Amino acid sequence: MDHRLKSLLVVLTLVLAAGFIGLVAGNGGITGGAITNTIACYEHKDCNDNIQATEDICKNPGTLNSLCINKPTN
């Protein structure tokens, strides 16, 4: 089998596997993320997920690079 065909089959298999894993994980596909031009948070309380066992953190508050992190406290 030609090495280009083998490479194409390997890449196609990896892309399909990533897509399948994304669908099984329930996040809508390969990435599951959305690109938006909005500010996610201005302070830690904006990231409250209402789960007592997580620390709610706003990284880069008030910027387009802001994001919420909800990490376990234990």
LINPE-V667460 format. One record per residue. RES is the residue in three letters. PHI is phi as a letter, one per 20 degrees, with the letter a starting at -180 (999 if undefined). NEAR is the number of other ideal C-beta (glycine too) atoms within 10 Angstrom. D_LAST is the distance of its C-alpha to the last C-alpha in Angstrom with 1 decimal. Layout:
RES,PHI,NEAR,D_LAST
RES,PHI,NEAR,D_LAST
This chain:
MET,999,6,52.6
ASP,f,7,52.6
HIS,f,7,49.6
ARG,f,8,49.1
LEU,f,9,48.9
LYS,f,10,46.3
SER,f,10,44.2
LEU,f,11,44.5
LEU,f,11,43.5
VAL,f,10,40.4
VAL,f,10,39.3
LEU,f,10,40.1
THR,f,10,38.1
LEU,f,10,35.0
VAL,f,11,35.4
LEU,f,11,35.8
ALA,f,11,32.9
ALA,f,13,30.6
GLY,f,13,32.1
PHE,f,12,31.6
ILE,f,12,27.9
GLY,f,15,27.5
LEU,f,13,29.4
VAL,f,8,27.5
ALA,f,10,24.1
GLY,n,7,25.6
ASN,d,12,25.6
GLY,n,11,29.4
GLY,p,13,30.5
ILE,f,15,30.1
THR,d,11,28.1
GLY,m,11,27.2
GLY,e,9,26.9
ALA,c,7,29.3
ILE,e,5,30.9
THR,c,8,31.7
ASN,d,5,33.2
THR,c,7,31.1
ILE,e,16,28.6
ALA,f,18,25.2
CYS,b,21,24.0
TYR,d,13,25.3
GLU,b,11,22.4
HIS,g,15,18.6
LYS,f,9,19.7
ASP,f,15,21.6
CYS,d,21,18.4
ASN,f,12,17.1
ASP,e,10,16.2
ASN,m,7,16.1
ILE,d,11,12.7
GLN,f,6,10.9
ALA,e,10,7.4
THR,c,16,8.3
GLU,e,12,9.7
ASP,e,18,13.3
ILE,c,14,15.2
CYS,d,19,19.0
LYS,e,14,20.2
ASN,l,12,24.0
PRO,g,17,24.6
GLY,m,13,28.1
THR,d,12,29.1
LEU,f,10,29.9
ASN,e,10,27.1
SER,f,18,24.5
LEU,b,14,21.5
CYS,e,15,18.4
ILE,c,13,15.0
ASN,c,15,12.2
LYS,d,9,9.1
PRO,f,8,5.7
THR,e,9,3.8
ASN,e,4,0.0
